[in-house]
């Protein structure tokens, strides 16, 4: 009876030691994944000792120190990460475009662009219709719209948008297309996600077989942290996938009436006003030039010449004034 009881205790102790080792291994793996530092290093060889005497029951192997357990776990996690091969993926490029075009009716063109995006399998991100006031006091509508269309249809969408103008060769004020290759970032996110999911699966196995409350709580905390990281990575991956699949196009719709000069019976007041403004600027330039010459050139010369003369004249006037005062105050001789 005594032998059986001791054997059970030994087996239980051995089971707990194995559980402890496995828990430390998974925790180290999770720590390496979260910190994204998977540096490979050579595992330290650790010898395990066990004793057996006569008919005494077999004792469980002595538990290693926490430092040795951590080293073994870290080495195994590093080896696992270094052996993980990333799957080859196609180049992931985010394409966007910006357009500024001149149209007759911005509101009508905005509706046409919105319908075009829907027909292509895209959607409208934002749209804005507003009015501006010209120098003649005329209110003219303007519009801005941002759409997303499948990236493979980007060129087709740009062509249809420019078709809203009377003459695409003249009425396109600006056009800009850009592409951002995010393949490296996307691949890195996928690799980190796979490692986190592997760590999550192993932690769930440990949690299912854990018997102590503190072990369960420790594994649960690790699972919660890893689950949060997984959700964040999935969100970033989804953002890259959607941005690459659907290209964004920003369009400024400028009303034709806002850039045409006002013409009355062949007379263009805008042109006359421009000429008058240019003549005014030239006249002001002449005046300013004269003032600059007076201040910088004429004034210093005038001071050098006139200041001594003024001082001499002032001194002579004071001398005459003193003589007159003396003549008045001095009585005539008898």
C-alpha positions in Angstrom: 0.0 0.0 0.0 2.8 2.3 0.9 4.6 1.6 -2.4 1.5 2.3 -4.5 0.8 5.5 -2.7 4.4 6.6 -3.2 4.2 5.7 -6.9 1.1 7.8 -7.4 2.7 10.7 -5.8 5.8 10.3 -7.9 3.7 10.1 -11.1 1.7 13.2 -10.0 4.9 15.1 -9.3 6.3 14.1 -12.7 3.1 15.2 -14.4 3.3 18.6 -12.7 6.9 19.0 -13.7 6.1 18.2 -17.3 3.2 20.6 -17.2 5.4 23.3 -15.8 8.0 22.8 -18.5 5.4 22.9 -21.2 3.8 26.1 -19.8 7.2 27.8 -19.6 7.9 26.8 -23.2 4.6 28.3 -24.5 5.0 31.5 -22.5 8.5 32.0 -23.9 7.1 31.4 -27.4 4.4 34.0 -26.8 6.9 36.5 -25.5 9.1 36.1 -28.5 6.2 36.5 -30.9 4.9 39.6 -29.2 8.3 41.3 -29.1 9.0 40.1 -32.7 12.5 39.1 -31.6 13.3 35.6 -32.8 17.1 35.4 -32.6 18.4 31.9 -33.0 21.0 30.7 -30.6 22.5 27.2 -29.8 20.6 25.3 -27.1 22.5 24.6 -23.9 22.8 20.9 -23.2 21.3 20.2 -19.8 21.8 16.8 -18.2 19.0 15.2 -16.2 19.7 12.9 -13.2 17.5 10.3 -11.7 18.2 7.7 -8.9 16.9 4.2 -8.1 17.8 2.2 -5.0 16.8 -1.5 -4.4 13.1 -2.0 -4.2 12.3 1.6 -3.4 9.8 3.3 -5.8 11.1 5.3 -8.7 11.4 8.9 -7.9 10.4 11.7 -10.3 13.3 13.6 -12.0 14.4 16.7 -10.1 12.9 19.9 -11.5 15.5 22.1 -13.2 16.0 25.7 -12.2 13.7 28.4 -13.7 16.7 29.9 -15.6 17.5 26.6 -17.3 13.8 26.0 -18.1 13.6 29.4 -19.7 16.7 28.9 -21.7 15.4 25.6 -23.1 12.0 27.2 -23.9 13.6 30.2 -25.6 15.9 28.1 -27.7 13.1 25.8 -28.9 10.9 28.8 -29.7 13.7 30.5 -31.6 14.4 27.3 -33.6 10.7 27.0 -34.4 10.4 30.6 -35.6 13.6 30.4 -37.7 12.4 27.2 -39.4 9.0 28.8 -40.3 9.0 29.5 -44.1 6.8 32.3 -45.3 4.4 31.5 -48.1 5.0 33.3 -51.3 2.5 36.0 -52.1 1.8 38.2 -55.1 2.9 41.9 -55.0 0.4 43.9 -53.1 0.3 47.5 -54.4 -2.1 50.3 -53.2 -3.0 52.5 -56.2 -4.7 55.9 -55.8 -5.4 58.9 -58.2 -6.3 62.6 -58.0 -8.0 64.6 -60.7 -9.1 68.2 -61.2 -11.4 68.7 -64.2 -13.5 71.5 -65.7 -17.1 70.6 -66.3 -20.3 72.5 -67.3 -22.4 71.2 -64.4 -20.5 69.9 -61.3 -23.6 68.5 -59.7 -24.6 66.5 -62.8 -21.0 65.2 -63.2 -20.8 64.2 -59.6 -23.9 62.1 -59.9 -22.5 60.5 -63.1 -19.2 59.6 -61.4 -21.1 58.2 -58.4 -23.2 55.9 -60.7 -20.0 54.9 -62.6 -18.4 53.8 -59.3 -21.4 51.7 -58.4 -21.6 50.1 -61.9 -17.9 49.1 -61.6 -18.4 47.4 -58.3 -17.1 50.2 -56.2 -18.6 52.9 -53.9 -18.6 56.5 -53.0 -16.4 57.4 -50.0 -17.5 61.0 -49.7 -19.0 63.8 -51.8 -19.4 67.5 -51.3 -21.4 70.0 -53.4 -21.0 73.7 -52.5 -21.1 77.2 -54.1 -18.5 79.9 -54.7 -19.0 83.6 -55.4 -17.1 85.2 -58.3 -15.9 88.7 -58.6 -19.0 89.7 -60.4 -21.2 88.4 -57.5 -22.3 85.3 -59.3 -22.8 82.1 -57.4 -21.3 79.1 -59.1 -21.5 75.4 -57.9 -18.4 73.4 -57.3 -18.1 69.8 -56.2 -15.6 67.2 -54.7 -16.1 63.5 -54.7 -14.0 60.5 -53.6 -14.7 57.1 -54.9 -13.2 53.6 -54.7 -13.2 51.2 -57.7 -11.5 47.8 -58.3 -7.8 48.5 -58.9 -7.8 46.6 -62.2 -10.4 49.1 -63.5 -8.5 52.3 -62.3 -7.5 53.4 -65.8 -11.0 52.8 -67.2 -12.5 54.8 -64.4 -10.0 57.7 -65.0 -10.9 57.7 -68.7 -14.7 57.8 -68.0 -14.2 60.6 -65.4 -12.2 62.7 -68.0 -15.0 62.1 -70.5 -17.2 64.4 -68.3 -15.3 67.4 -69.8 -15.9 69.0 -73.2 -12.2 68.5 -74.2 -10.1 66.1 -72.1 -6.9 67.6 -73.6 -7.7 71.1 -72.3 -10.2 70.7 -69.4 -8.1 68.4 -67.2 -6.3 70.9 -64.8 -4.3 68.2 -63.0 -3.9 64.5 -62.8 -1.8 62.5 -60.4 -1.5 58.7 -59.9 0.5 57.0 -57.1 1.3 53.4 -56.1 2.5 52.0 -52.8 4.0 48.6 -52.6 3.1 47.1 -49.2 4.1 43.5 -49.9 6.8 43.4 -47.2 4.5 44.8 -44.5 1.7 42.4 -45.6 3.9 39.4 -45.5 5.3 40.3 -42.1 1.8 40.7 -40.7 0.8 37.3 -42.0 3.9 35.6 -40.5 3.3 37.2 -37.1 -0.4 36.2 -37.3 0.5 32.5 -37.9 3.0 32.5 -35.0 0.4 34.0 -32.7 -2.3 31.5 -33.7 0.1 28.6 -33.2 0.9 29.9 -29.7 -2.8 30.3 -29.0 -3.5 26.7 -30.0 -0.7 25.4 -27.7 -1.9 27.5 -24.8 -5.4 26.2 -25.2 -4.1 22.6 -24.9 -2.2 23.5 -21.7 -5.2 25.2 -20.3 -7.4 22.2 -21.0 -5.0 19.9 -19.0 -4.1 22.3 -16.2 -5.2 21.3 -12.7 -3.9 24.2 -10.6 -5.8 27.4 -10.3 -2.6 29.6 -10.7 -1.7 27.7 -13.9 -5.1 28.2 -15.3 -5.0 31.9 -14.6 -1.5 32.3 -16.0 -2.5 30.6 -19.3 -5.7 32.6 -19.4 -3.8 35.9 -19.2 -1.5 34.8 -21.9 -4.4 33.8 -24.1 -6.1 37.1 -23.6 -3.0 39.1 -24.6 -2.4 36.9 -27.7 -6.0 37.1 -28.7 -5.8 40.9 -28.7 -2.7 40.9 -30.8 -4.3 38.5 -33.3 -7.4 40.8 -33.7 -5.1 43.8 -34.3 -3.1 42.0 -36.9 -6.2 40.7 -38.7 -7.5 44.3 -38.8 -4.2 45.6 -40.4 -4.2 42.7 -42.9 -7.8 43.4 -43.9 -7.0 47.1 -44.4 -4.1 46.3 -46.7 -6.2 43.8 -48.7 -9.1 46.2 -49.1 -6.9 49.2 -50.0 -5.1 47.1 -52.7 -8.3 45.6 -54.1 -10.1 49.0 -54.3 -8.3 52.1 -55.6 -9.3 55.6 -54.3 -9.9 58.4 -56.8 -10.3 62.0 -55.6 -12.0 64.3 -58.1 -12.3 68.1 -58.0 -15.1 69.3 -60.3 -14.6 72.9 -61.3 -17.5 74.8 -63.0 -16.7 76.1 -66.4 -18.4 79.4 -65.6 -15.9 80.1 -62.7 -12.9 80.3 -65.0 -14.5 82.0 -68.1 -14.1 85.8 -68.4 -17.3 87.8 -68.4 -18.0 89.2 -71.9 -20.5 91.9 -72.8 -20.9 92.7 -76.5 -17.4 91.7 -77.2 -16.1 93.7 -74.3 -14.3 91.8 -71.5 -14.4 93.8 -68.3 -12.1 91.3 -66.6 -9.4 92.0 -69.2 -9.8 95.7 -68.8 -9.6 95.4 -65.0 -6.5 93.3 -65.4 -4.8 96.0 -67.5 -5.9 98.7 -65.1 -4.4 96.7 -62.2 -1.2 96.3 -64.1 -1.0 100.0 -64.8 -1.7 100.8 -61.2 1.1 98.5 -60.0 3.5 100.1 -62.4 2.6 103.6 -61.2 3.0 102.5 -57.6 6.4 101.1 -58.5 7.5 104.5 -59.8 6.3 106.3 -56.7 8.0 103.7 -54.4 11.2 104.0 -56.3 11.2 107.8 -56.0 10.6 107.5 -52.2 13.4 105.0 -51.9 15.9 107.3 -53.7 14.8 110.3 -51.5 15.2 108.4 -48.3 18.4 106.5 -49.1 20.2 108.9 -51.4 18.9 112.5 -51.2 18.2 112.7 -47.4 21.7 111.9 -46.2 23.3 114.3 -48.7 20.8 117.0 -47.6 21.6 116.5 -44.0 25.3 116.7 -44.6 25.0 120.0 -46.5 22.0 121.7 -44.8 22.7 120.8 -41.2 25.9 122.9 -40.8 24.3 125.9 -42.6 21.2 125.7 -40.3 23.4 125.6 -37.2 25.4 128.7 -38.4 22.3 130.6 -39.2 20.7 129.7 -35.8 23.9 130.8 -34.0 23.9 134.1 -35.8 20.3 134.8 -35.0 20.8 134.1 -31.3 23.8 136.4 -31.3 21.8 139.2 -32.8 19.0 138.6 -30.3 21.4 139.0 -27.4 22.9 142.3 -28.8 19.4 143.7 -29.2 18.5 142.7 -25.6 21.7 144.4 -24.3 21.0 147.7 -26.3 17.5 147.8 -24.8 18.6 147.2 -21.2 21.6 149.6 -21.3 20.6 153.3 -20.7 22.2 155.9 -23.0 25.2 157.8 -21.7 24.5 161.5 -20.4 
